[in-house]
Amino acid sequence: MEQTQSLLAEAAQTGNTEAFYALLRQNPYILDDIDKIPFVDTPLHISASARFTHFALEILTLKPSFGKKLNPDGFSPLDLALRYQQTNTVKWLVDYDPHLIRVKGKERFTALH
C-alpha cells in the first residue's frame, strides 16, 4: 500500500492522469483508503500546489471529500493552491465547490481569511 501511495503522490506531483488511472485499476479503493486517514496530503493537496489543475479536478470529481480535508499542517487543498499562487487551480476549485472557501484550517482560518 505504501508503494502505491508513493506512486500516486508522484502522479499527482507530475499531473499524470494516465498513471493515476493505472493505479486506480490496480486498487479501486486507493482513494477511500487515503480518505480514512484524518490528516493527510491527499493527491488533491499535492496537485493543487503543483499547478496541475486538470489532475486536481479529476481527483475532486472522484473524491469530493478531499476538498475539505486538511493535511498534517492544517491546510486544505484550496489553502495550498493560494499559498503557491496557483490562481487557475483556485478558480476551478471554487467554481467546482464554492463551499470550499469556508473550510477552516490552521488557527481556524479560511483560505480567504
N, C-alpha and C positions, 0 to 999 in steps of 0.2 A: 504493500500500500504506500509506503514512504517513497519508493522509487516512482510510482505512478503520480503521486502528488508533486514530486520534483519535476517530472516531465510536463505535468500540467502547468506548473509555475513557469517553466521555460516557454511553453506555448503561449501563455498569457503575456510574458515579457516581450516576446517577439511578434505577437499578433497572429500566430499561426493557427488559423481555424481548422485547417486540414488535420494537423497533429492533434488538436483538441478533440475533433470528432473521432479520430482513430482511438484515442484513449477512452472516449465515451462508449465506443463499440466494445472495447475490452472490458470495461466496468461501467455499466449503465447507472450505478449508484454512486459514482465518484463525487458528484456534486452534493448528493444527500449526505454522504459521509463527512464532507467538509462542513456542511451546514449544522451538523451535530456539535461541532466544536464552538464553544461560546464566543471566544475572541480569537480571530484568525485572519491572516491576509488571504482573502479569497482570490480566485482568478480575476474577479471584478476589481478588487483593490489594485492588483498588480497591473492589469491592462489600463485602468483609468489613470494611473500615474505614469504610464509609459507611452501615452499618445496613440494607443490603438483603440480608437472609438468603435470601430466595427466589431472588434473582439469583445469589448466591454458590453456592447448592446446585445451581442449574441448570448453572452453569459446571463445578462439581466433578463432577457426574454425567457431563457430556460429555467432560471432560478431567481425570481424577483426578490426573494427574501435576502439575497446577498446585498441588495441596495441599502438595506437598513442595518446591516451587520457591521459591528465595529471590529477593528483589528486590535492587537495587543497594546498598541499605543493610544487607543481611544479614538481613532479616525475612521470615518465612513469612506466609501469609495468617492463620494462627492467631495469630501474634505480633501482627499488626496489629489483629485483632479484639479481643484482650485489651488492647492499648495504648489503643484508642479505646472501651473499655468496652462492647463490643457483645456482651453476655452471651448473648443469644439465638443470635447467629451462632456464638459459641464452642461452645455446647451442640450445635448442629446439626452443626457441622464435626466435633466429636469423636464424636458419635453415628454420623456417616457413616463416619468412618475413625479409630478410636481410636489408630492408629499416628502420627497427625499430632502428637500430644503429644511424640513422640520426635525430631522433626525438629530438628537442631542448626543454629542460625543464627549470628548475630553473636557472636563470642567463644565459640563452641561451646555457647552456652546453648540450652536447650529453652524452649518457650513457657511452661512452668510452673515454670521454674527459680527 
